Amino acid sequence: MKIKLREMLQFPCFFTYKIIGLAKPELIDQIIKVIQIQIPGDYTPQIKSSNRGNYLSVSITICAKNFEQIEILYHEISKINIVRIVL
């Protein structure tokens, strides 16, 4: 799948991550902080709460200059201890 995705994208391009994490107040700030290190800019994430309110679904779009930025951010966001899934 990685090769196919790399072939499908033309850079620069917009790329949206969907992140599911624990419903903690610091989740959004931690995600944006990681993204700001790699690709500084203004970000407006879309946030939805789970039915029970235990988790947040965060969609955030970046403008990637190359495929490596997409991969690096995927791994760096995954390292946040309250993040459960990065798509």
C-alpha positions, -999 to +999 in steps of 0.1 A: +000+000+000+029+024+008+042+022-028+007+028-042+001+058-020+035+073-029+027+068-066-008+084-063+003+116-046+017+146-065+036+170-043+030+195-028-004+181-018-029+183+010-030+152+032-055+146+060-047+125+091-074+110+112-063+105+148-082+088+175-070+094+211-081+096+247-104+125+254-079+145+273-076+183+270-040+182+259-046+158+229-052+185+203-022+207+215+001+177+215-009+168+179-005+203+166+028+207+184+042+176+166+029+189+132+043+224+138+078+210+143+077+194+108+054+218+089+048+252+106+015+268+099-020+274+111-041+243+116-078+240+124-085+204+134-120+189+132-129+172+164-156+147+172-163+130+205-171+093+209-206+083+221-194+078+256-170+107+255-139+086+262-122+092+229-118+121+204-115+117+167-093+145+152-090+152+115-062+175+105-050+185+070-014+194+062+003+205+030+031+180+024+061+188+002+071+152-001+062+117+010+088+116+037+069+144+056+038+122+056+057+092+070+075+112+096+044+128+109+026+095+110+053+080+132+057+111+154+019+115+160+018+077+168+043+083+196+020+106+216+010+084+246-027+093+245-030+086+208-045+052+200-048+052+162-034+073+133-050+068+099 
